[in-house]
Amino acid sequence: MRRSNNTIPKLHIKKNDTVKVLSGDDKGKTGRVIEVIPQERKALVEGINMITRHSKVTAQNPEGGRIRKPAPIFVSKLIVVDPKKNVPTRVGRKMNEQNKLVRYSKKSQEEI
């Protein structure tokens, strides 16, 4: 669902979250989010959805050859892992004591 006053969607995943893959070739694997691309609803996750790119020999890359790097994966295929209990959990949003909107784990009811 898009936010009414903005075209960029609000995602349940942020940079440096630990996430678990729900479907695809890497199903069941966990990794740390390197980058989130909200316009495309995708995220780069360390060690997940790895692709191989071939590069020529250049001054910056004297060896050339094949380079393995992560490709973006849809955030709908990812679920946040609760940092305290280390189990996958859905994410909610609520106001804390300082009237600041924070994310919380739906399983443990603690802030993420």
Sequence and secondary structure as in RCSB ss.txt:
>XXXX:A:sequence
MRRSNNTIPKLHIKKNDTVKVLSGDDKGKTGRVIEVIPQERKALVEGINMITRHSKVTAQNPEGGRIRKPAPIFV
SKLIVVDPKKNVPTRVGRKMNEQNKLVRYSKKSQEEI
>XXXX:A:secstr
   TT SS   S  TT EEEE SSTTTT EEEEEEEETTTTEEEETTSSEEEEEE   SS SS EEEEEE  EEG
GGEEEE TTT SEE EEEEE TTS EEEEETTT  B 
